[in-house]
Amino acid sequence: MSAESTPDPGMENGSTSSRRGSTAKGRRRKPPTGRRRALTATAWTAAGIVVLGGTGAGYLYFKLNDNLKTVDINQALGTDRPTAADNGSENILVLGSDTRAGGNKKLGGGTDDGSARSDTAMIVHVYQGHKKASVVSIPRDTLVDRPECTDPQGAEHRAAHNVMFNESYGTGGAACAVKTVEALTGLRMDHYLEVDFTGFQKLIDDLGGVPVTTTKAIHDPNSHLNLAAGTHTLDGQQALGLVRTRHGVGDGSDLGRIQLQQAFVKALLTQVKQVDLFGDPKKLYDLADTATKAVTTDSEIGSVNSLLSFAGGLKGIGAGQMHMITMPVQYDTANANRVVIDEAKARQVWNALRADRPIPDSATKGTATGEAKGVVSAS
């Protein structure tokens, strides 16, 4: 699909739904450079882990450590998984969850039924050398074959055919989402990061907002978003509305929403570069506190020290070093509200990432598009 940014040069077999779609096109006191870039990179992978680099030891360290929630993906999935790369490249599954419980009930607009869905899903492939990355967004409405999963309470769920992608998270939580992505792509997910609605909104507010420019008005009462064309500094509620809207722009599909999400990720990264986090210790701590409360990680990076080490390995990756696309899909001919994987083109994506190569332009040509590209950009 054409939901991609300009690629940065120098960058198999996934199981897919058997249901085929139409082939019709769809519609800064300034810290040292290395440290700054390392912190900056984590903003888009964990919606704010960026702030952890300035925290101290003692009470604050342990308080932040206690904030973190972890999932032992390796124990949950065992050894029957794709082989990890041995060249230093990494794959990270990043999810934005829309649980309807607690503070997210109001933001999600639903009832507190205890359910949860993955509202946003991105595979972040960090290339060997950790100087550039590719990001592949997975539409939540994609019909997939979900493998059998065991949920966090120990209940077993049989494999399911032709179900929406985000059903995997709702059925079996983080481990099931990872298992489904690995089955789709043939790629091992080395790490897992999840951010919830409430934490995302507060993080943007703590950051002081994120400037964006819209080329047309966006009005969506469902996501409480009302923006005129022009430049805006989005607060947390507006930012959340932007990354969740699907009716205010484009064809009303999840594909258009993904394009807005990708544009906002780059705007967030650009803003983080311009904020003097180290010149304001209180703001730094507030951001760190919010970020560590907002995220759930795999157990391997589930401590402040591990997150700092993880961040240090991402130095040098900025907005200009990210190639962002949407997983190649076509509209489902049987249901206009669903999409199906374009198997041949998706295979090009997974083969490229497995070989640690750039994703070819041919992988997204002729695929479905949400018609929202270019509506939002960093200011």
C-alpha positions, 0 to 999 in steps of 0.5 A, a space after each residue: 500500500 502507499 502508506 509509506 514515507 521516503 525510504 532510507 537507502 541501505 536498508 518467508 513464508 508468512 502464513 496468511 488468510 486463505 481469503 483473497 481480496 480484490 486486486 483493485 487499488 484502494 482508494 536541548 543544556 544539550 547532552 552528548 550527541 550519541 546519548 541524545 540520539 539513543 534516547 530519541 530513538 526510543 520515543 517512537 518504539 515505546 512512546 516515551 522511554 526516551 526520558 529514562 536516560 536522565 533518572 538517578 539511582 536510589 529511591 527514584 530508580 526503584 520507583 521507576 522500576 516498580 512502575 514497569 509491567 512485564 510479560 515473559 514471552 519466551 516462557 509463554 511461547 517456548 522454543 517452537 519459534 522462528 530463529 533469532 537473527 545472529 547479525 545484531 538486527 532486531 525485530 520489536 513488536 510495538 502495540 497500542 492497547 485499547 483495554 476498556 478497563 480503568 482510565 481507558 474506559 472513558 478514552 476508549 469510548 466503550 464499557 468496562 467489559 474487561 476486554 482489550 484489543 491491539 488498536 495499533 500494531 507495528 513491527 520495528 526492524 532495526 538493521 544491523 549496526 542499529 543506524 536505520 529501521 523499517 516499520 511495518 504497520 499491521 492493520 487491525 482489521 486484517 483477516 488472519 489465521 490465528 494460531 492456538 494460544 494460551 491466555 494469561 489465566 492459563 485457558 487454552 484457545 483453539 486456532 481460528 481461521 479468518 479472524 481480525 488480527 487484533 482478536 489475537 491480543 483480545 484472546 490471549 494477550 501479549 504472548 498470543 499477539 507475538 505468536 500470531 505475528 511470528 506465524 504471519 511473518 516467519 520473523 522472530 520478535 526479539 522484544 515486545 512493547 505495549 502502550 495504553 491509551 491513558 499513558 499515551 495521552 498523559 505522556 504527550 501532555 507531560 512532553 508539552 504537546 506535539 506540533 503537526 501540520 494538517 493539509 485539510 480539516 479533520 473532524 471526527 466526533 467518535 475520536 473527539 478530534 476537531 482540527 482545522 487545516 493548518 499548524 497545531 500543537 496537539 495536547 494528549 487528548 488531541 494526539 490520541 484522537 489523531 492516532 485513533 481517528 478513522 472516519 475524519 479523513 480518507 476512506 474511513 478505514 483502518 488503512 487511513 488511520 495507519 497513515 496518520 499514526 505513522 505521520 504522528 510518530 515522526 512528528 513525535 520524534 522530531 519534537 523530542 529532539 527539540 525538548 531540553 529534557 535534561 535542563 528540567 529535572 522535574 519534567 524529566 522525572 515526570 516523563 520517566 514516571 509516566 512512561 514507565 507506568 504506560 508501558 508493558 515490555 517483555 521480561 528481557 527489557 523489563 527493568 530500567 537498566 535493561 531499557 537504558 541498554 536497549 535505548 543505547 543500542 538504538 542511537 543514530 535512528 531518527 525520523 530520517 532513518 525510518 522507512 515506514 510502510 503498511 503490511 501489503 493488503 487488499 480490500 476483502 471483496 466479501 466485506 468492505 470493512 476488512 482487508 486480506 494479506 496480499 501474499 506475494 507482496 507481503 512475502 517480499 517484505 518478510 524476505 527483505 527483513 529476514 535478510 536484513 535488506 531494504 523493503 523494495 518499493 514493489 512490495 507496496 505498489 498496487 496494494 490497498 491504501 487508506 487515502 490519508 497520506 500527506 494529510 499530517 506532517 511534522 511542523 
